[in-house]
Amino acid sequence: MTITSKADGRKLRIFLSGELDHHAAREAVTYIEDKLETQLPRDCVLDMTGLSFMDSSGIAVVLKTYRRMKELDGRFWVENVPPQPMRVLDASGIGRLVGISVKS
């Protein structure tokens, strides 16, 4: 999996691509926590455009990012979710907490 980010003012966009499984989830959480601590964004977007696979470990990545952004009194949402990861997110019901948009 590849994780990159782009900061624009107080908005941080984190791009995930490849496969998000339990091994990659640990790396993603560490990366995201580091970026949130150094950037202190007001808004954080998790962009899943390049994600080809996600298992339930991806839910933990989304939840941990959501919780940290709440602690920072910021906003968080997920964008460009491909069909397979969207099925995982739908099954979890996480859309009740986090705004999610599908890949168009």
Backbone hydrogen bonds in HBPLUS format (Angstrom, degrees):
<---DONOR---> <-ACCEPTOR-->    atom                        ^
c    i                          cat <-CA-CA->   ^        H-A-AA   ^      H-
h    n   atom  resd res      DA  || num        DHA   H-A  angle D-A-AA Bond
n    s   type  num  typ     dist DA aas  dist angle  dist       angle   num
A0002-THR N   A0017-SER O   2.89 MM  15  5.26 162.7  1.92 146.0 151.7     1
A0017-SER N   A0002-THR O   3.01 MM  15  5.26 146.5  2.13 154.2 158.8     2
A0004-THR N   A0015-PHE O   3.10 MM  11  5.21 158.8  2.14 142.6 149.3     3
A0015-PHE N   A0004-THR O   2.78 MM  11  5.21 160.9  1.82 143.7 150.2     4
A0006-LYS N   A0013-ARG O   2.84 MM   7  5.26 146.7  1.95 147.4 157.8     5
A0013-ARG N   A0006-LYS O   2.92 MM   7  5.26 167.4  1.93 149.0 153.3     6
A0008-ASP N   A0011-LYS O   2.81 MM   3  5.21 165.2  1.83 157.6 162.8     7
A0011-LYS N   A0008-ASP O   3.11 MM   3  5.21 156.4  2.17 116.3 123.2     8
A0042-ARG N   A0010-ARG O   2.65 MM  32  5.20 150.5  1.74 138.0 147.8     9
A0043-ASP N   A0010-ARG O   3.13 MM  33  6.49 163.6  2.16 152.4 155.1    10
A0012-LEU N   A0043-ASP O   2.88 MM  31  6.21 165.2  1.90 152.0 155.0    11
A0045-VAL N   A0012-LEU O   2.85 MM  33  6.30 157.9  1.90 159.2 165.8    12
A0014-ILE N   A0045-VAL O   2.78 MM  31  6.12 170.4  1.79 173.2 175.4    13
A0047-ASP N   A0014-ILE O   2.67 MM  33  5.81 163.4  1.70 161.4 166.9    14
A0016-LEU N   A0047-ASP O   2.94 MM  31  6.26 162.9  1.97 166.3 167.8    15
A0018-GLY N   A0050-GLY O   2.93 MM  32  6.20 158.4  1.98 134.4 128.5    16
A0052-SER N   A0018-GLY O   2.72 MM  34  5.32 158.0  1.77 141.5 149.4    17
A0020-LEU N   A0053-PHE O   2.82 MM  33  6.02 172.2  1.83 147.8 147.9    18
A0055-ASP N   A0020-LEU O   3.10 MM  35  6.58 155.9  2.16 164.9 162.8    19
A0025-ALA N   A0021-ASP O   2.79 MM   4  5.87 145.8  1.91 155.0 166.1    20
A0028-ALA N   A0024-ALA O   2.83 MM   4  6.07 157.5  1.88 152.5 159.6    21
A0029-VAL N   A0025-ALA O   2.87 MM   4  6.07 164.2  1.90 155.0 157.8    22
A0030-THR N   A0026-ARG O   3.11 MM   4  6.30 165.7  2.13 149.0 152.8    23
A0031-TYR N   A0027-GLU O   2.96 MM   4  6.13 164.4  1.99 151.1 155.7    24
A0032-ILE N   A0028-ALA O   2.84 MM   4  5.98 170.1  1.85 156.1 159.0    25
A0033-GLU N   A0029-VAL O   2.88 MM   4  5.96 167.3  1.90 152.0 156.0    26
A0034-ASP N   A0030-THR O   3.06 MM   4  6.19 159.2  2.10 146.0 151.7    27
A0035-LYS N   A0031-TYR O   2.98 MM   4  6.28 162.1  2.01 152.5 157.3    28
A0036-LEU N   A0032-ILE O   2.87 MM   4  6.07 162.3  1.90 157.1 162.0    29
A0037-GLU N   A0033-GLU O   3.00 MM   4  6.15 154.1  2.07 145.7 152.4    30
A0038-THR N   A0034-ASP O   3.00 MM   4  6.22 154.7  2.07 150.1 156.7    31
A0039-GLN N   A0035-LYS O   2.81 MM   4  5.71 161.5  1.84 151.0 156.6    32
A0040-LEU N   A0036-LEU O   2.93 MM   4  5.18 147.4  2.03 127.0 136.4    33
A0075-ARG N   A0042-ARG O   2.87 MM  33  6.37 157.8  1.92 154.8 159.6    34
A0044-CYS N   A0075-ARG O   2.89 MM  31  6.27 144.5  2.02 145.9 157.4    35
A0077-TRP N   A0044-CYS O   3.17 MM  33  6.73 147.8  2.27 155.5 165.0    36
A0046-LEU N   A0077-TRP O   2.99 MM  31  6.42 160.9  2.02 152.8 159.0    37
A0079-GLU N   A0046-LEU O   2.97 MM  33  6.23 160.1  2.01 144.6 149.7    38
A0048-MET N   A0079-GLU O   3.04 MM  31  6.32 170.2  2.05 166.1 163.1    39
A0051-LEU N   A0048-MET O   2.97 MM   3  5.22 168.3  1.98 120.1 123.6    40
A0058-GLY N   A0055-ASP O   3.00 MM   3  5.90 159.6  2.04 128.1 132.4    41
A0059-ILE N   A0056-SER O   3.06 MM   3  5.40 143.0  2.20 105.3 115.2    42
A0060-ALA N   A0057-SER O   3.13 MM   3  5.36 123.8  2.46 100.3 113.0    43
A0061-VAL N   A0057-SER O   3.36 MM   4  6.79 149.4  2.46 142.3 150.3    44
A0062-VAL N   A0058-GLY O   3.07 MM   4  6.38 160.9  2.11 149.9 153.8    45
A0063-LEU N   A0059-ILE O   2.85 MM   4  6.10 167.5  1.87 155.4 159.0    46
A0064-LYS N   A0060-ALA O   2.87 MM   4  5.93 166.7  1.89 150.6 154.3    47
A0065-THR N   A0061-VAL O   3.09 MM   4  6.19 157.2  2.15 144.0 150.4    48
A0066-TYR N   A0062-VAL O   2.89 MM   4  6.06 160.5  1.92 150.9 157.0    49
A0067-ARG N   A0063-LEU O   2.88 MM   4  6.09 165.6  1.90 154.2 157.4    50
A0068-ARG N   A0064-LYS O   3.02 MM   4  6.15 160.4  2.06 143.8 149.2    51
A0069-MET N   A0065-THR O   2.96 MM   4  6.14 159.4  2.00 151.0 156.7    52
A0070-LYS N   A0066-TYR O   2.99 MM   4  6.27 147.9  2.09 146.5 155.6    53
A0071-GLU N   A0067-ARG O   3.03 MM   4  6.36 152.3  2.11 145.5 152.7    54
A0072-LEU N   A0068-ARG O   3.02 MM   4  6.34 141.7  2.17 141.2 152.0    55
A0074-GLY N   A0069-MET O   2.75 MM   5  5.02 173.0  1.76 157.1 154.7    56
A0073-ASP N   A0070-LYS O   2.95 MM   3  4.80 154.8  2.01 101.6 108.6    57
A0078-VAL N   A0099-GLY O   2.85 MM  21  6.15 170.6  1.86 163.7 165.6    58
A0101-SER N   A0078-VAL O   2.97 MM  23  6.43 142.7  2.11 140.3 152.1    59
A0081-VAL N   A0101-SER O   3.09 MM  20  6.34 169.4  2.10 139.9 143.1    60
A0103-LYS N   A0081-VAL O   2.85 MM  22  4.82 156.0  1.91 122.5 117.0    61
A0086-MET N   A0082-PRO O   3.00 MM   4  6.06 148.9  2.10 153.5 163.4    62
A0087-ARG N   A0083-PRO O   3.04 MM   4  6.34 145.2  2.16 150.4 158.2    63
A0087-ARG N   A0084-GLN O   3.14 MM   3  5.29 125.6  2.45 100.5 113.5    64
A0088-VAL N   A0084-GLN O   3.41 MM   4  6.81 152.6  2.49 147.7 154.2    65
A0089-LEU N   A0085-PRO O   2.99 MM   4  6.32 162.6  2.02 152.6 157.1    66
A0090-ASP N   A0086-MET O   2.79 MM   4  5.93 161.4  1.82 151.5 157.1    67
A0091-ALA N   A0087-ARG O   3.00 MM   4  6.11 160.2  2.04 143.8 148.9    68
A0092-SER N   A0088-VAL O   3.19 MM   4  6.41 139.4  2.36 140.5 150.8    69
A0092-SER N   A0089-LEU O   3.18 MM   3  5.19 128.2  2.46  94.5 107.9    70
A0093-GLY N   A0089-LEU O   3.23 MM   4  6.47 130.8  2.49 142.4 154.3    71
A0093-GLY N   A0090-ASP O   3.14 MM   3  5.31 139.8  2.31 101.9 112.8    72
A0096-ARG N   A0093-GLY O   3.15 MM   3  6.14 171.3  2.16 127.0 128.7    73
A0097-LEU N   A0094-ILE O   2.90 MM   3  5.55 157.6  1.95 119.3 125.9    74
A0098-VAL N   A0094-ILE O   3.05 MM   4  6.22 164.6  2.07 156.0 161.0    75
